Amino acid sequence: MDIEKDNYGFIEIRDDLINKKIIKKGSKIRFKIDNIILSEFYTGKSYSYNVINVETNESKHLYHSKKQLSEEKYEDVKEKLLSLSIIKEQDNIAIDNSVKNTERDKELIKYIFNIILPKYGFTIRESQIDLSLTMYDAIKNNRIALCEAEVGTGKTFSYLIAAIISRFSGYVTNVLPIVISTSSITLQKAIKEDYIPLISRILKTEGILYRDLSAVIRKGKSHYICDKRLKDCVDSIPYKKDKNEFKILSKLLDVGVDGIDLDRYDEINKYVKSRINVTDKCNNRCPQYQYCRYNRFLKHAKSFNYDIQICNHNYFFADIKKRSDNKSEIIPDYSIVIIDECHKIINAARQIYGMKIEKAKIDRLINSIFKIRFNKGKDYIVKEYAKKLKSRVEWLYSSLLGTIINDEGKETERYRIIIKTSTEKLIRRIIYNINSLIYNLDNNEFKYKDASTRYTINLLLETKEKLHILINNKHITYWMELENIDKNKASICWVPKELNKIIYSHLWMNRIPIILTSGTISERGSFTYFKHKTGIDLVGMPNSQRRAKLQEVSKSSPFNYNENTIMYINDRLPFPNSRDIKYINSITSEIARIIKATHGHAMVLFTSYRTMELVYNRITKLVKKYSMIKMGKGYNNCLNRFKTSKNGVLFAAGAAWEGIDISGDILSSIIIVKLPFAVPDPLSKYEQTCYKDFNEYKDKVILPEMIIKLKQGVGRLIRSETDTGVISILDSRMNVKKDYYSRVINALPKCKVTNDIEDVKKFIQDNKSIEYFK
């Protein structure tokens, strides 16, 4: 084994070990032999040398010396180093002999998919095996892997098997946990309660694992029971008036730590949950803190008791941000990161790294100040400052509302606003008001100073900091979010302009293997759009601190779309415009035609709630044979109603473009009303300035973004090998002579394309059973 002397790559290893608290800040790496490194730390009096196995993170002290180690002594130290047990094969750090090296691990993965899993009823899928091997290779080589796996590939099994074999097979102990981040609560629950127990049981039975793997789902504090608030709530319920609620909540007082997750209790409504959950006020001054079940759960979850930590993207990025800010992490150090549903990490990162000033929250904050009791004289001063603050906040939101620019005339979540000089002056006056309130609240002259008052002070400080950033930071893009153009439901929001570089610096630079997977992250076989958005394209650049090779793989769906699907395109409709009555009437008539041709069994996907409302109101008068179900911004029970309708029609927008999984004949038709181009907003306006002209921006951002969204919508149709159905696209821009046509067609599943509704009728007649038409 040769000695590898200090080089540029050691910086990455050193920083990683410091972050994991394996070596101290200020340590240096002197040399490396395979996966063993020698670290040096100067105490101020002597040099301390430790040996670390970077694969297992095990560390042993080698020696102290008043003199610094010279290169001439490297060979002598090497001999001593090689004698240590840290690099010998031992039961507690080595995988069983049959699967201990990389090649044998790969053979084991193939054996699991080809021999073991079929014994338990699983189908052999070559694309699933190849995907798992790619993921395993990335893990073993500390790489980032972009893995697109279309519906039916079985990506969850692929990454779980790859991660488990690389970390937990045989008798390996003392390893850092795996983190799995997803965007869906349903998937998080399935991974913990279905996938991991099943895989553990199978691999344990087959002698590959020696014990069951453990997993925990990590969520924000509001998902858990607060002991103090629960007790207060139970005590306030009149037993005779609401016996049922009293009994349900009383039982929660006695559940164990595992029972404090409020998501487990569907019988408790949202309002009651908001009265008994953990809030931001939670701190160690609480009288229940020492015995608090949530606190005990948190301590256990943050320890290394679990093999796998499961969370959503926001929680994961919150941990990443805390680490980068040198704050206490909320997830224990980990060895592998798996990001499922990775197409949603951009929005999660915007929420964590961005900021929001909600008017409703400021109003509640001011109202809480009015409730604080002060000594005489002080009360008048504080209340006057609070009144001025309330007045100026009202003025601020009213003035910003007046600057809103929505020249596109389209639905949007983000409205462009202008911060004028007068607005900036107003914000500075608000900051002055807040400082005055903080000064008066933070002294000891008022009667009662408790945890609640301290919380109020912290909220004032937080609001002041946000306002300061808004008027002083030139590296942010800001906008206003509104509900029904109501200033009381308005929020001022912003994100860093170069968020991709921040994500690169905080996440991709880490020397930890990261697997990113989704059913839709490429366009024309390229990951360019996704990589640029997330900053992954900076990995491997000449000035990058992480030069490890980036792996990319895309696995198409194993389903037979050519036989099981037909695509109907109508490009003869008016140009999409929700304010054009002729357009609305035309698409209404066409949607009605398709519904009749497929005998219901349809989901109509809109890009606009306004258009959906207009079409829905008209179509219910034209088609009365089938149940018409309109999904709002919340799913409520719409999906269940659709499933039980047998042949209903679901009208949906927003989140319904992805995440809905309905297999079987109930959903046999997807109607895409309009190509899902994103509505221009302040973020896209800024993004456009980063390209040389609009055409380049359209080619590299607008079209890839639309096509990825379209693929997600179309992906709702075929969910199993036996599903059959119709894809309809009702957009005049899908003319065969237009540029969009070939780009869209090439991105979608290969199947027969028609513009004749009679072909749709024949396809349904040929592929559906008698039961379908009842």
C-alpha positions in Angstrom: 0.0 0.0 0.0 1.5 3.3 -1.1 1.5 6.5 0.8 -0.5 9.3 -0.8 1.0 12.7 0.4 -0.9 15.9 1.1 -2.9 17.1 -2.0 -5.8 19.3 -2.9 -8.3 16.4 -2.2 -7.3 16.2 1.4 -9.2 19.5 2.1 -12.5 17.8 1.3 -11.7 14.8 3.5 -10.6 17.1 6.4 -13.7 19.3 6.3 -15.9 16.2 6.2 -14.2 14.7 9.3 -14.4 18.1 11.1 -18.2 18.4 10.3 -18.7 14.8 11.7 -16.7 15.8 14.8 -14.2 13.0 14.3 -11.3 15.4 14.2 -10.9 18.9 15.7 -11.0 22.2 13.9 -7.5 23.2 12.9 -6.5 19.6 12.2 -4.4 18.7 9.1 -4.2 15.5 7.1 -0.6 14.4 6.6 -1.0 11.4 4.4 -3.4 8.7 3.2 -3.0 5.0 2.6 -6.1 3.6 0.8 -9.0 4.5 3.1 -6.7 5.3 6.1 -5.6 8.8 6.9 -3.2 10.2 9.5 -4.4 13.5 11.0 -2.3 16.0 12.9 -3.5 18.5 15.5 -1.3 21.1 17.3 -2.5 21.5 20.9 -0.2 24.5 21.5 2.3 22.4 23.3 2.6 19.2 21.3 1.4 17.5 18.1 -1.3 14.9 18.4 -1.6 12.2 15.7 -4.7 10.1 15.0 -5.5 7.4 12.5 -8.9 7.4 10.9 -10.6 4.9 8.7 -12.6 7.2 6.4 -14.9 4.3 5.3 -16.1 3.4 8.8 -15.2 6.7 10.6 -13.4 4.7 13.3 -10.6 6.7 14.9 -7.6 5.7 17.1 -4.9 7.8 18.7 -1.4 7.0 17.4 1.0 9.2 19.5 1.9 12.6 20.8 5.2 14.4 20.0 6.7 17.8 20.7 8.2 17.7 17.3 6.2 17.8 14.1 6.3 14.7 11.9 8.6 15.0 9.0 8.2 13.3 5.6 11.3 11.3 6.3 9.5 9.5 9.1 6.4 8.6 7.0 7.6 5.0 6.4 8.2 4.4 10.1 4.8 5.7 11.0 3.3 3.6 8.2 4.6 0.4 9.8 3.0 1.4 13.2 -0.2 2.4 11.5 -0.6 -0.9 9.6 -0.3 -2.8 12.9 -3.5 -1.2 14.3 -6.7 -3.1 14.4 -8.5 -0.2 12.8 -7.5 -1.4 9.4 -7.7 -5.1 10.0 -10.8 -7.2 9.2 -12.9 -7.6 12.4 -16.4 -8.8 12.9 -17.6 -5.4 14.1 -16.3 -3.4 11.1 -16.2 -5.9 8.2 -18.9 -7.4 6.0 -19.2 -11.1 6.0 -16.6 -12.8 3.8 -19.1 -13.7 1.1 -20.0 -10.1 0.4 -17.1 -8.1 1.8 -15.7 -6.5 -1.3 -17.3 -4.3 -4.0 -17.5 -7.0 -6.7 -19.0 -9.5 -4.4 -21.5 -6.9 -3.1 -22.6 -6.3 -6.7 -23.0 -10.0 -7.2 -25.0 -10.1 -4.0 -27.3 -7.3 -5.3 -27.9 -9.3 -8.5 -28.6 -12.4 -6.4 -31.1 -10.6 -4.2 -33.1 -9.3 -7.3 -32.8 -12.4 -9.5 -33.1 -15.3 -6.9 -34.2 -14.1 -3.5 -37.0 -11.6 -4.2 -38.7 -13.8 -6.8 -39.1 -16.4 -4.1 -41.3 -13.8 -2.3 -43.4 -13.0 -5.3 -41.4 -10.1 -6.9 -40.9 -9.8 -10.6 -37.4 -9.6 -12.1 -36.8 -6.3 -13.8 -33.4 -5.8 -15.4 -33.8 -2.0 -15.3 -34.4 -2.2 -11.5 -31.2 -4.3 -11.1 -29.1 -1.9 -13.2 -30.4 1.0 -11.3 -29.5 -0.5 -8.0 -26.0 -1.4 -9.2 -25.5 2.2 -10.4 -26.7 3.5 -7.0 -24.4 1.1 -5.2 -21.4 2.2 -7.3 -22.1 5.9 -6.5 -22.3 5.0 -2.7 -19.0 3.1 -2.7 -17.2 5.9 -4.5 -18.7 8.8 -2.6 -20.3 10.2 -5.7 -23.5 12.1 -6.5 -25.8 10.0 -8.7 -28.8 11.4 -10.7 -31.1 8.5 -11.3 -34.3 9.0 -13.3 -36.6 6.0 -12.9 -39.9 6.1 -14.7 -43.1 4.6 -13.3 -42.8 0.8 -12.8 -39.1 0.7 -12.5 -39.2 0.0 -8.7 -36.7 2.7 -7.6 -37.5 2.4 -3.9 -36.3 -1.2 -3.8 -33.3 -0.2 -5.9 -32.0 2.4 -3.6 -32.9 0.5 -0.4 -31.1 -2.6 -1.5 -28.1 -0.6 -2.7 -27.8 1.3 0.5 -28.4 -1.7 2.8 -25.8 -3.9 1.1 -23.2 -1.1 1.1 -23.7 -0.4 4.9 -25.5 -3.1 6.8 -25.0 -6.5 5.3 -23.2 -9.1 7.4 -22.2 -8.0 10.9 -21.4 -4.4 10.3 -22.0 -2.1 13.3 -20.9 1.3 14.4 -21.9 3.0 11.1 -23.6 6.3 10.6 -27.3 6.2 9.5 -28.7 6.6 6.1 -30.9 9.6 5.4 -33.9 9.2 3.1 -35.6 12.5 2.1 -38.9 12.6 0.2 -41.7 15.1 -0.4 -44.6 12.8 0.3 -45.8 11.8 3.7 -47.4 8.7 2.1 -44.0 7.6 0.7 -42.3 8.3 4.1 -44.8 6.2 5.9 -44.6 3.4 3.3 -40.7 3.3 3.5 -40.8 3.0 7.3 -43.8 0.7 7.7 -43.7 -1.4 4.5 -40.5 -1.4 2.6 -37.9 -1.5 5.4 -39.6 -4.1 7.5 -40.2 -6.3 4.4 -36.7 -6.0 3.1 -35.2 -6.5 6.6 -37.3 -9.7 7.1 -36.4 -11.2 3.7 -32.6 -10.4 4.0 -32.5 -11.6 7.6 -34.3 -14.9 6.7 -31.8 -15.3 3.8 -28.8 -14.7 6.1 -27.7 -11.5 4.5 -28.6 -9.3 7.5 -28.1 -10.5 11.1 -30.8 -8.2 12.6 -33.8 -6.1 11.6 -33.1 -2.5 10.5 -34.6 0.3 12.4 -36.0 3.6 11.0 -37.6 6.8 12.3 -39.6 9.4 10.5 -38.5 13.0 11.4 -41.0 15.8 11.2 -41.4 19.4 12.3 -42.4 20.0 15.9 -46.0 21.0 15.1 -46.7 17.3 14.2 -46.2 16.2 17.8 -48.1 16.4 21.1 -47.1 19.1 23.6 -47.7 17.6 27.1 -48.4 21.0 28.7 -50.8 22.2 26.0 -52.6 18.8 25.9 -53.2 18.8 29.7 -54.4 22.4 29.5 -56.7 21.5 26.7 -58.2 18.4 28.5 -58.7 20.5 31.7 -60.6 23.1 29.7 -63.1 20.6 28.1 -66.5 20.5 29.8 -66.9 16.7 30.2 -70.7 16.7 30.0 -70.8 18.8 26.8 -68.1 16.9 24.8 -67.6 13.4 26.3 -66.1 12.0 23.0 -63.4 14.7 22.6 -62.6 14.5 26.3 -62.1 10.7 26.1 -59.9 10.8 23.0 -57.6 13.5 24.3 -57.5 12.0 27.8 -56.1 8.8 26.3 -53.3 10.8 24.7 -52.1 11.8 28.2 -51.1 8.1 28.7 -49.6 7.1 25.4 -45.9 6.4 25.2 -43.3 8.4 23.3 -44.1 6.4 20.2 -47.7 7.7 20.3 -47.2 11.4 20.2 -47.2 11.8 16.4 -50.5 13.7 15.8 -50.6 12.4 12.2 -51.7 9.0 13.6 -55.0 10.4 14.8 -57.4 11.1 12.0 -60.3 11.3 14.4 -58.8 14.6 15.8 -59.6 17.6 13.7 -57.0 20.3 12.6 -58.3 22.9 15.1 -57.9 20.6 18.1 -54.5 19.5 16.9 -53.4 23.1 16.7 -54.4 23.5 20.4 -52.3 20.5 21.6 -49.3 20.5 19.3 -45.7 21.6 20.0 -45.2 25.3 19.0 -42.3 27.5 18.4 -42.6 28.6 22.1 -41.3 25.3 23.2 -38.1 25.7 25.3 -36.3 24.4 28.3 -38.1 26.8 30.6 -41.3 24.9 30.3 -42.4 23.3 33.6 -43.0 20.0 31.8 -39.6 20.1 30.0 -37.9 17.5 32.2 -40.6 14.9 31.7 -41.7 16.0 28.2 -42.4 13.1 25.8 -41.6 15.2 22.8 -38.2 16.1 24.3 -37.5 12.4 25.0 -38.5 11.4 21.5 -36.3 14.1 20.0 -33.2 13.0 22.1 -33.7 9.4 21.0 -34.3 10.3 17.3 -31.2 12.5 17.2 -29.0 9.8 18.7 -27.5 7.0 16.6 -30.2 4.5 17.6 -31.7 4.3 14.2 -30.2 2.9 11.0 -32.3 5.0 8.7 -33.6 8.6 9.2 -36.6 9.5 7.0 -37.7 13.1 6.5 -39.2 15.5 4.0 -37.1 17.8 1.8 -37.8 20.9 4.0 -36.6 19.1 7.1 -33.5 17.9 5.3 -32.6 21.3 4.0 -33.3 22.8 7.4 -30.6 20.5 8.8 -28.2 21.4 6.0 -28.7 25.1 6.7 -28.2 24.7 10.4 -24.9 22.9 9.8 -23.7 25.6 7.4 -24.6 28.3 10.0 -22.7 26.3 12.7 -25.9 25.6 14.6 -26.9 22.4 16.2 -28.0 19.9 13.6 -31.5 18.3 13.8 -30.4 15.0 12.1 -27.5 13.0 13.4 -24.4 12.7 11.2 -25.1 10.4 8.3 -23.2 8.2 5.8 -25.5 8.2 2.8 -28.2 10.6 1.5 -31.0 9.4 -0.7 -33.3 12.1 -2.1 -36.4 10.5 -3.6 -38.9 12.7 -5.5 -35.9 15.0 -6.0 -37.7 17.1 -8.6 -39.2 18.9 -5.6 -36.0 19.9 -3.8 -35.8 23.3 -5.5 -39.1 24.5 -3.9 -38.0 23.0 -0.6 -34.7 24.9 -0.8 -36.5 28.1 -1.6 -38.7 27.8 1.5 -35.7 27.1 3.8 -33.3 29.6 2.4 -35.9 32.2 1.5 -37.8 34.3 4.0 -41.4 35.4 4.4 -43.0 38.3 6.4 -46.7 37.5 6.9 -48.9 40.4 7.8 -51.2 38.1 9.8 -48.3 37.0 11.9 -47.2 40.6 12.6 -50.8 41.4 13.6 -50.9 38.5 16.1 -47.5 39.6 17.4 -48.7 43.2 18.0 -51.9 41.9 19.7 -49.8 39.7 22.0 -47.9 42.9 23.1 -51.2 44.6 24.0 -52.0 41.7 26.4 -48.7 42.1 28.4 -49.2 43.8 31.8 -46.7 46.5 32.8 -46.1 48.8 35.8 -47.7 52.2 35.6 -46.2 54.6 33.2 -44.4 51.9 31.2 -47.8 50.5 30.0 -48.7 53.7 28.1 -45.2 53.9 26.4 -45.2 50.3 25.1 -48.8 50.4 24.0 -48.1 53.7 22.0 -45.2 52.1 20.2 -47.4 49.0 19.5 -50.1 51.3 18.0 -47.6 53.1 15.8 -46.2 49.7 14.7 -49.6 48.4 13.8 -50.4 51.6 11.8 -47.2 51.6 9.9 -47.4 47.8 9.0 -50.9 48.5 7.6 -49.5 51.4 5.6 -46.6 49.2 4.3 -48.8 46.4 3.0 -51.3 48.8 1.5 -48.5 50.7 -0.3 -46.9 47.5 -1.6 -50.3 46.2 -2.8 -50.6 49.4 -4.9 -47.3 48.6 -6.7 -48.2 45.1 -7.7 -47.4 44.3 -11.3 -49.3 41.5 -13.0 -49.0 42.6 -16.6 -49.4 39.0 -17.8 -53.0 39.0 -16.6 -52.6 35.4 -15.5 -52.9 33.4 -12.3 -49.8 33.5 -10.3 -48.7 32.8 -6.7 -46.0 35.5 -6.9 -46.8 39.1 -7.6 -44.0 41.5 -8.6 -43.8 44.5 -6.2 -41.7 47.7 -6.2 -39.9 49.0 -3.1 -39.8 52.7 -3.7 -37.7 55.2 -1.7 -40.8 56.2 0.3 -41.4 52.5 1.1 -37.8 52.0 2.2 -38.2 55.0 4.6 -41.4 53.5 6.0 -39.6 50.1 6.6 -36.8 52.0 8.5 -39.5 53.6 10.7 -41.0 50.2 11.4 -37.5 48.9 12.4 -37.2 51.9 14.7 -40.6 51.0 16.3 -39.5 47.4 16.7 -36.2 48.4 18.4 -38.1 50.7 20.8 -40.5 47.8 21.7 -37.6 45.4 22.2 -35.8 47.9 24.5 -38.9 48.3 26.6 -39.8 44.6 26.7 -36.3 43.5 27.5 -35.8 45.5 30.7 -37.1 44.5 34.1 -39.6 47.2 34.7 -42.8 45.3 33.8 -44.7 43.2 36.2 -44.5 39.7 34.6 -41.6 38.5 32.5 -42.1 34.9 31.4 -41.2 32.6 28.6 -44.1 34.0 26.5 -42.6 37.5 26.7 -39.2 36.2 25.8 -40.8 34.5 22.8 -42.5 37.8 21.8 -39.1 39.6 22.0 -37.5 36.9 19.8 -40.3 37.3 17.2 -39.7 41.1 17.1 -36.0 40.5 16.6 -36.7 38.0 13.8 -39.1 40.4 12.1 -36.6 43.3 12.4 -33.9 41.1 10.8 -36.1 40.2 7.9 -37.0 43.8 7.2 -33.3 44.7 7.4 -32.5 42.1 4.7 -35.4 43.2 2.5 -34.1 46.8 2.1 -30.3 46.2 2.4 -29.6 42.9 0.5 -29.2 43.4 -3.2 -28.8 39.7 -3.8 -32.4 38.6 -3.3 -35.5 38.4 -5.5 -38.6 39.5 -3.7 -42.4 39.4 -4.4 -45.7 39.4 -2.7 -48.0 36.4 -2.2 -51.7 37.1 -1.8 -55.0 35.3 -1.2 -57.9 36.9 -2.9 -56.0 40.2 -3.2 -56.5 40.7 0.6 -53.7 42.6 2.3 -54.5 40.9 5.6 -53.6 37.6 3.9 -50.5 39.0 2.2 -46.9 38.0 2.6 -43.6 39.7 1.5 -41.3 36.9 0.3 -37.8 36.6 -1.1 -35.1 34.1 -1.9 -31.4 34.5 -2.7 -30.7 35.1 -6.4 -28.0 32.5 -6.7 -29.6 29.8 -4.7 -28.1 27.1 -6.9 -24.6 28.2 -5.7 -25.7 28.1 -2.1 -27.1 24.5 -2.4 -23.8 23.5 -4.1 -21.8 25.0 -1.3 -23.9 23.6 1.6 -24.8 20.2 0.1 -23.1 18.9 -3.0 -19.6 19.9 -1.8 -19.9 17.5 1.2 -17.9 14.3 0.8 -21.0 12.1 1.3 -22.6 9.8 -1.4 -25.9 11.3 -2.5 -28.5 9.5 -4.6 -31.1 11.7 -6.3 -34.0 9.9 -7.9 -37.3 10.7 -9.5 -39.6 9.6 -12.3 -39.2 12.9 -14.1 -36.0 14.9 -14.0 -34.7 14.8 -17.6 -35.7 16.2 -20.9 -34.5 14.7 -24.2 -32.3 12.4 -22.1 -30.5 15.4 -20.6 -30.3 16.4 -16.9 -29.0 19.9 -17.8 -32.0 21.8 -16.6 -32.2 20.0 -13.2 -28.5 20.2 -12.6 -28.4 23.9 -13.3 -31.4 24.7 -11.1 -29.9 22.8 -8.2 -26.3 23.7 -8.6 -25.2 20.1 -9.3 -23.7 21.4 -12.6 -20.9 23.0 -10.5 -19.7 19.6 -9.3 -16.6 18.6 -11.2 -15.9 22.2 -12.5 -12.2 23.2 -12.5 -12.6 25.3 -9.3 -14.9 22.8 -7.6 -13.9 21.4 -4.2 -15.7 18.2 -5.1 -14.2 16.7 -8.2 -15.7 13.2 -7.9 -17.4 12.0 -11.0 -21.1 12.7 -11.3 -23.1 9.6 -12.3 -26.2 9.9 -14.5 -28.7 7.2 -15.4 -32.2 7.2 -16.8 -34.4 4.1 -16.8 -37.6 4.1 -18.9 -40.8 2.5 -17.8 -41.1 -1.2 -18.4 -44.8 -0.8 -19.3 -45.9 -1.5 -22.8 -47.2 2.0 -23.8 -47.3 1.1 -27.5 -49.9 -1.5 -26.9 -51.7 -0.1 -23.9 -51.9 3.7 -24.7 -53.2 6.0 -27.5 -52.5 9.7 -27.6 -55.1 12.0 -29.0 -54.1 15.6 -30.0 -56.5 18.4 -31.1 -54.5 21.3 -32.4 -57.5 23.0 -34.0 -58.7 24.8 -30.9 -58.3 28.5 -30.3 -55.0 29.7 -28.7 -55.1 29.1 -24.9 -56.6 32.2 -23.1 -58.7 31.9 -20.1 -60.2 35.3 -20.7 -61.4 34.4 -24.2 -65.0 33.0 -24.0 -64.6 31.4 -27.4 -61.6 29.4 -26.1 -63.4 28.3 -22.9 -66.5 27.2 -24.9 -64.3 25.3 -27.4 -62.3 23.3 -24.8 -65.5 22.6 -22.8 -67.1 21.0 -25.9 -63.9 19.1 -26.7 -63.5 17.8 -23.1 -67.2 16.7 -23.2 -66.5 14.8 -26.5 -63.5 12.9 -24.9 -65.4 12.1 -21.7 -68.2 10.5 -23.8 -65.7 8.7 -26.0 -64.0 7.1 -23.0 -67.3 6.6 -21.0 -66.0 8.8 -18.2 -63.1 7.3 -16.2 -61.1 10.5 -16.8 -59.0 13.1 -15.0 -58.9 16.6 -16.6 -55.7 18.4 -15.7 -55.7 22.2 -15.8 -52.9 24.7 -15.3 -55.3 27.3 -14.0 -57.9 27.1 -11.2 -59.9 29.9 -12.9 -60.1 28.0 -16.2 -61.0 24.8 -14.4 -63.9 26.6 -12.6 -65.2 28.1 -15.9 -65.1 24.7 -17.7 -66.5 22.7 -14.8 -69.5 25.1 -14.5 -70.3 24.6 -18.2 -69.6 20.9 -18.6 -71.8 19.8 -15.7 -74.7 21.1 -17.9 -73.5 19.3 -21.0 -72.6 15.9 -19.5 -74.9 14.5 -16.8 -74.2 10.8 -17.1 -71.0 10.7 -15.1 -70.1 12.1 -11.6 -68.2 15.4 -12.0 -65.8 15.9 -9.1 -63.9 19.2 -8.8 -60.7 19.1 -6.7 -59.8 22.3 -4.9 -56.5 23.4 -3.6 -56.9 20.8 -0.8 -57.4 17.2 -1.8 -60.1 16.6 0.9 -62.1 13.5 0.0 -62.1 14.2 -3.7 -59.9 11.2 -4.6 -62.0 8.8 -2.6 -65.1 10.1 -4.2 -63.5 9.6 -7.7 -62.4 6.1 -6.8 -65.8 5.0 -5.6 -67.6 6.7 -8.6 -66.4 3.8 -10.9 -66.7 6.0 -14.0 -66.5 9.6 -12.7 -64.5 12.6 -14.0 -62.1 14.4 -11.8 -61.3 18.0 -12.5 -57.9 18.9 -11.0 -55.0 21.4 -11.0 -51.9 22.3 -9.0 -50.5 19.3 -7.0 -52.7 16.8 -8.9 -50.1 16.9 -11.8 -48.0 14.6 -9.7 -48.4 12.3 -6.7 -51.8 10.8 -7.6 -51.5 7.0 -8.0 -54.7 5.4 -9.2 -54.2 2.1 -11.0 -56.9 0.1 -12.8 -59.8 1.1 -15.1 -61.2 3.9 -12.9 -58.6 6.2 -14.4 -58.3 5.4 -18.1 -58.1 8.9 -19.6 -55.9 11.9 -18.9 -56.9 15.1 -20.5 -54.2 17.8 -20.7 -56.1 21.0 -21.3 -53.1 23.2 -21.9 -49.3 22.6 -22.1 -48.1 23.3 -18.5 -45.9 26.3 -19.2 -45.0 28.1 -15.9 -46.6 31.5 -15.4 -44.0 34.3 -15.4 -43.2 35.6 -12.0 -40.4 37.6 -10.3 -38.2 34.5 -10.0 -38.4 33.7 -13.7 -37.9 37.4 -14.6 -34.6 37.4 -12.7 -33.7 33.9 -14.1 -34.2 35.2 -17.7 -31.5 37.9 -17.1 -28.9 35.1 -16.6 -29.2 34.1 -20.3 -28.0 36.0 -23.4 -31.5 36.3 -24.9 -35.1 35.0 -24.5 -34.6 32.3 -27.1 -31.8 30.7 -25.1 -33.8 31.0 -21.9 -36.8 29.4 -23.6 -34.7 26.5 -24.9 -32.8 25.9 -21.7 -35.5 26.6 -19.0 -39.0 27.3 -20.2 -39.4 24.2 -22.5 -37.6 21.7 -20.2 -39.6 22.9 -17.3 -42.8 22.5 -19.2 -41.9 19.1 -20.6 -40.9 17.7 -17.2 -44.3 18.9 -15.8 -46.1 17.4 -18.7 -44.4 14.0 -18.2 -45.5 14.2 -14.5 -49.1 14.7 -15.6 -49.1 12.0 -18.2 -47.5 9.7 -15.7 -50.8 9.6 -13.7 -52.3 7.3 -16.4 -50.5 4.0 -16.6 -49.6 2.8 -13.1 -49.4 -1.0 -13.6 -48.5 -3.4 -16.4 -52.2 -4.1 -17.1 -53.4 -0.5 -17.2 -54.7 0.9 -20.5 -55.7 4.4 -21.4 -55.9 7.6 -23.5 -53.7 10.6 -23.3 -55.4 13.8 -24.7 -53.6 17.1 -25.3 -55.8 20.0 -26.2 -53.4 22.8 -27.1 -53.1 24.5 -30.5 -49.4 24.7 -30.1 -49.2 20.9 -30.6 -49.5 21.4 -34.3 -47.2 19.0 -36.2 -45.6 22.0 -38.0 -44.7 23.8 -34.7 -41.4 23.4 -32.9 -43.1 22.2 -29.8 -44.6 19.1 -31.4 -41.6 16.9 -32.0 -40.0 18.0 -28.7 -43.1 17.0 -26.7 -43.8 13.8 -28.6 -40.2 12.6 -28.2 -40.4 13.2 -24.4 -43.6 11.3 -23.9 -44.1 7.5 -23.9 -44.0 5.9 -27.4 -47.5 5.1 -28.5 -49.9 5.6 -31.4 -50.8 9.3 -32.0 -54.1 10.4 -33.6 -56.2 13.4 -34.1 -59.4 11.4 -34.8 -61.8 10.9 -31.8 -63.1 7.8 -33.5 -59.7 6.1 -32.9 -60.2 6.9 -29.2 -63.6 5.3 -29.1 -62.2 2.2 -30.9 -59.3 1.9 -28.5 -61.6 1.9 -25.5 -63.9 -0.6 -27.1 -61.0 -2.9 -27.9 -59.2 -2.7 -24.6 -61.9 -2.6 -21.9 -64.0 -5.3 -20.5 -67.8 -5.3 -20.3 -67.6 -4.2 -16.6 -65.9 -1.0 -17.7 -69.0 0.2 -19.6 -71.6 -0.5 -16.8 
